[in-house]
Structures are given as structure tokens and as C-alpha cells.
């Protein structure tokens, strides 16, 4: 075994590495590493606190025959510098562990490296351990460095990979290896956890930063390329362990918990009856009471995701702070509700205003309870920043904007859910549901009703000039309304809302609220218009609140969770299973997959699970995922997830090749679409250049075996329920691949940003966007009608979520709207890709993209100052910033991360 003591005098001091943030790591300049007498491999490794590791392909190394051959008699000396990052927050035991690891590395017993040549049949090197302490190499207190020496033969050729073995008791994080001494430095970007050999005896293989199509793979790496992919796929058996890196598929059978309570049993989502995208397989045993349901893991135990998909420490701390904030916010109403006979509703607007005050008022019963008083004293000492809600943006400038019709309409174009409004193309409005079950298909919104609201112009003229629009949740929700209304304190309708666009202003003119038909009321539909009397005005407010409740549920379960989070997970799994890390498409997509599987696993554990926040606080309750599945079955199409195609399908744009994205908007002042098309066009230009660069040869796409397997797996396995649909795009040409990749990147970046980071700014004020309603609208003859006439404000407020429900949702929305300090944004792609590719032409593509995003940010800021664009500027109107590319940490209502990371 070739080992040698490191010589600190041959290594110059480097700039400290900001190990607490992956984002800041991107600023490290590899050119500062100059070759000298020693040829250097620079391995940057940070230690973790888990006694786990990550799986890889050591046996392939044994059989491939393409490793460095040993040479004790001569050759080229190579030096490795190993950089290890310690934990950010250390307990005494952690410090002892770190000292022991340091000792093992120093004596050459911790981490070993082997260099693999990309040329075939050159033999196998001995294992070389990192060895020796290097004093004061880094000023960063979390970074320690070690050295290692090895010798390679003079005819070695180009290195293509490095084998890394971790002999420590716990995992370490390998960031980068740099090899000097050849024609130019050779980089091996890793950013991966290296498991302990005690957890898995197989070593890890890290390929160099060179993109190769499968047909272009150097001979010495071909078998390794296939073997690493084989290992990552697993065998579909057994329960996954936290240190593993296995990517596999499963249905959503882990949301219920029948072993705990039969009321928590939930049907499997993702089978033939309820189609749905696939999730990551964990392999947990079946529950005891239902063999089709996977057993649950309750907090705080983590749900398995492949090790490299988990949050880094900065992200974990941010998320933990969000959970603490949620606990503290829920504590107050929980105490109140426990002291009362039932949960406490809002009874006046001051109750809502108090949520944003520093002082939290407790009822008399709580003040007289010594135990509770002491508890509250301790809670208050935590700090105001955890006990106070920020005033949401929607009421920060104008407390009463939410009451106005134009604001209700404006949010359909510039709010947190601007993707459901569509052009009204036909009258009468017809349902596609079975009339034998759901009654006559004709809507109660008639031509005559619409005509009354058009200020003298005809309905035909309004439709011809594209001035009538609709948001229609009737067919999606009506099959579930009867079951939803049987849930405690839940009352909902299936809504349709028609809007009229005139003189640049959109306003709602008619709302239809439907219940399932009954024998006495086969057309169980109610119509509401604004009216001019006090009673009709309050009825109109209640009708709008029910529409907002429908909209909040569809936003969360369909447009947010389903169309971004759930539909993206199969793309990520397929990318790891079918595309080598050397594949150019893998390198392009990798920044857009960060943290998504981890946040989805957390959602399955705490948000969309049986009894979770979504069920507890949104109208659909226990039927939430069934509605999401119904939307997937009837509405989701991959080709229409492209922004221009979606806008054209909804009638909100027409094709125009001279405009960004190739479409022209029907409503020019449509902030989500106008800004989104700029982002879409920039992504599309980047992707088209990238695809053309790597696939310049005829038939290179159709002959790419990894790429074709990737697309086939997405269609036939990841989206199994849609496998037979005819609308799936082909994958034969540059245009085909560019459209597919642009759609995926847009979904993970711009689309998710637009519908996620406005959740607290718009939903943090309960009356503006109630997530559920607790009462139907009172009608003449009802027992509640006289109470409504006597005190309509009380009826309105007690129809909203209770204080406990509201604060639960607000805490979650606050967390989900937060950018963590280690967020990686779309405009930083040039820095990220520079670490994964050594191609200067590719670097140029990403540099141009970053310049484009700077210009887009400037354009959006100018739009937000344009007084003619009344949906984004005006008295009390918040600017539309959700698609501004940049953002600082926190709840900012702006910024486009590369991936679905929250």
C-alpha cells in the first residue's frame, strides 16, 4: 500500500471555505489552486453527525480493469488535500468524536482514495489513505484538512474517476476533488455524503466534471457508468436505510394510520382507481390492520429519502425554527380552546387584528390558572420574533382592500393562485358530470343573468371581444361536496365565478354555488350577484368567501402540491435511475432537484397525511388527496404544464411568434403570465442552446439509450396512471427534448415560486383567503337567517376557520413562504454549472442566462411602477414581485429558487 506523510511546507494557505452554506461554496475559485512540484488531488470533505453512509459501486471497480496501476519504482507523484467540515453546533460527545476522527485521519486510518484512469486495461492501484495533519490551512472553524500522497505511472493517461472509501464510524461530506499535473486541472465535483464502510462495504465512485453522452463515454469508464446506475436503482426489496442512495417508486400508501385509529385510515392513491404520480419508495412494512397501507413513521423520526436529497444543516435549522414558530403560535389558541367548551371562532375583526399584535390576550380562566400563567411567562421569554405574525402584504398597505370586488378579481391574475382563470368560450355553461347522478348539466348562470351586468353591451359582443372569463370548480368538487359537508364544521359548495373585463379592469359579476341534487331540489344551485342593498351585499361577501375557500383548496392540493411537488418527484427519481451523473441532461437538471424529495417526504409525514394540517384546516378534510387524484386524472397533461401552452389552453393567450414564449396575452395586465413568459423564454433559450451543443449529430437523441430509458420510465412508471395517454411528447428531436426540459425546469423554478412564496402574503389574513368555511350561506326560512339579518358581521366571521385552524394554517404558510439562507436561485445557475462542467461554451450559455435574468428583474421593477398596469400598482396595491429572480432570506414574497425546496 502506497502511503506517505504529507508535507505541510508544500501546501500554501487557502482562503477559508464558507462551510455553513452550500450556496456560498459556489464562489470558490478553483483557479487559485496552482500546480507545483506536486500534482494535487484536492478532496474537500465535511463530516456529518449521522452514523450512516451512502451506497456505491466498489465491485465494479474490481471487475472493470481501468484503475491506476501501482508503481513503486517510478512515476508521477500525486498529492491529495482532504478538507473535512465539522458540525456547526457541537456537544461534548461530538467534540470527542471529531478529535477521534482527526486522529484516525492523521495516522492514515480514516479515508482512502484510488484514482481511476479513463483509459482501459491499465491495472489497479493500491489504496492510498489520507494522512497527516496540516496546521491552520483554513480559518473556518468548521473545516479541518489532511493530506495524502500517491504515485501514478507515466503512461497513466487522463483520470476519469476517483474511488473514495470512508473508514470512519460516521459519514462524511465530499465536496470536490481537484487533480493538478496534467495539461490542465481536472475537477471532480461531488457534493455528496460518503457513507461509513461499516454501513456499506462498497466504496463510492466520483466521476470527473466532463459531460459524456453514453456513446461518448471513455472506454475505461463505460462499465463503471452502468454499474453505478445499477446500484442506485436498488432491487425493489426490503426497507430502505437512511444512509442509502437508492431511488425507487411507490404509490401513496403511507398517508393513513389505521393502526392508531380507524378514523385515520386512507385509501391508496396512485393505483388504478385513484391515479397519481409515484413517490419515493421507503419499503416500510405494511400496517397491522391494513396490508395495503404502509406503516407510519411519526415525528421526529425521519422518513427515508436518498441520503443526498436531505436538507443541509442550514436548511434544517431554518425548518426547525419554522416548526418552533408553529408550536408557539398554536399554543395560545390551544390553551384557549382547552379552557372553552369548543374551539373559539372569530367573533369580531379585532380578534383577527390581535394575531399581529405583540401582546397576546388570554381569557380570564387562563389568568386565574397558576400553571398556565407560569407557562405563558416562559413562552413570552422566547422572544417577540416567534410570537408575532408579520402583517401580511395584502393588508399592509390597505386594510380593506380584500372587501372590494376589483381586489377579489385582481388576485385571480396577480395573487397566489393565478392559474385557474380562463376565457369563457361557450354559453350555456355545461357540466361533464353524469346527469343521472349530479342533475341537469346546464349551469344556472344564464345568458340573461350575464347580460344584466354588462352595462348595455350584448353577451355576444363581450364574448367576441374576449371580455368574459370564468373560474370553474364545479365538476372537480361537486362529486365530493356531500361527503365534505358531513365532516364536522365543514360546509362547502362547488363554485363557478364569471368575470367581466372592461376598460382594463376585471370584476366578478355572477357567482354560482352548487350542492348535490336532492329529490326536492334537482337543480341545487344558488346564484349571487353584487346587488345594491345591505342584505345582498353581505350575501355577496359570503359567496366570495366560499369561492376563495374553493380556490384555496384547489391551489394547495392541485396547483401547488400536485402540479409542482408530486409531479416533479418522478422526474427526479428517473433522472437518478436512468441518467449517469456524467450525462449532460443530468448535469442540466441536477440544480432543479435539490431538496424536493425531502420536502415531499416531510409533507407526507405532517401536511397531507391523515389528520395533518391540510386535512385539519382546508375544506376537503379527509378527502383532500382523493380530490387531488381526481384533478390528476381529469386535468393534468404534461404538455400543458408548459406556460405558453397552458395560457393558450385557458384562452388567456393566443399564439404570436413575435412575443416572449411565442404567445400574446388576451389581458395584457396579467402579472403572473407577463412576468412568467419572460422567465419561460429565458429558460427556453438556455435549454435550446444546451441541447443543440450536446446533440448536434443526426439521430443523437433517438439513439441515446439513457435518455430514451429516462423518458420511457417517466411516462410508464413515474406517471403510471397516465401511461396510455396520447398527448405525451415524442422524444426524437432537439425541439422535443428542449420543450420537455424547459417544462421541467419552469415547473421546479418559476411556476413553484409563483404559487408558493405568496402563501403568507395573501393567505396570512384569514378573511382574504379562508381555507375552509364552517357554515352554508343562510337562506330565508333558515333558523340562521334571522341571526344573519341581525348581525351579518358575526355570521361572516363565524363562518371562517376557527382561531386554532387559522393560526395553524398561518404558521404553515409562514414557513412555506420562507427562503432559507442556503437557497440557490435561478440567477446563480452559471456559478452552479461551472462546478459541474469544464466546457467553456456551456459556461457561456449560463452566463448569458444570468445576464438575461438581471434584465428581466429590471423590467419587472419598471412594470411595478407603471401606473397604467393597475393590477400591480396603485393606491394600496402591492407590487407583483413573486417572479423577481432574486431574494434575501425570509418571507419576502419574491425570488425564484432553482428547485422546489420548501
Buried (B, 14 or more C-beta within 10 A) or exposed (E): EBBBEBEBEEBEEBEEBBBBBBBBBBEBEBEEBEBEEBBBBBBBBBBBBBBBBBBBBBEBBEEBEBBBBBBEEEBBEBBBBBBBBBBBEBEEEBEEBBEEBBEBBBEBBBBBBBBBBBBBEBEBBBBBBBBBBBEEBBEBEBBBBBBBBBBBBEEBBBBBBBBBBBBBBBBBBBBBBBBBBBEEBBBBBBBBBBBBBBBBEBBBBBBBBBBBBBEEBBEBBBBBBBBBBEBBBBEEEEEBBBBBBBBBBBBBBBBBBBBBEEEBBBBBBBBEEBBBBBBBBBBBEEBEEBEEBBBBBEEEEBBBBBBBBBBBBBBBBBBEBBBEBBEBBBBBBBBBBEBEEEBBBBEEEEBBEBBBEEEBEBEEEBEEBEEBEEBBEEBBEEEEEBBBBBBBBBBBBBBEBBBEBBBBBBBBBBBBBBBBBBBBEEBEBEBEBEEEEBBEBBBBBBEEBBBEBBEEEEBEEBBEEBBBBBBBBBBBBBBBBEBBBEBEBBBBBBBBBBBBBBEEBBBBBBBBBBBBBEEEEEEBBBBBBBEEEEEEEBBBBBBBBBBBBBBBBBBBBBBBBBBBBBBBBBBBBBBBBBBBBBBBBBBBBBBBBBBBBBBBBBBBBBBBBBBBBBBBBBBBBBBBBBBBBBBBBEEBBBBBBBBBBBBBBBBBBEEEEEBBBBBBBBBEBBBBBBBBBBBBBBBBBBBBBBBEBBBEEEEBBBBBEBBBBBBBBBBEBBBBBBBEEEEBBEBEBBEBBBBBBBBBBBBBBBBBBBBBBBBBBBBBBBBBBBBBBBBBBBEEEEEBBEBBBEEBEBBBBBBBBBBBBBBBBBBBBBBBBBBBBBBBBBBBBBBBBBBBBBBEEBBEBBBBBBEBBEEBBEEBEEBBEEEEBBBBBBEBBBBBBBBBBBBEBBBBBBBBBBBBBB
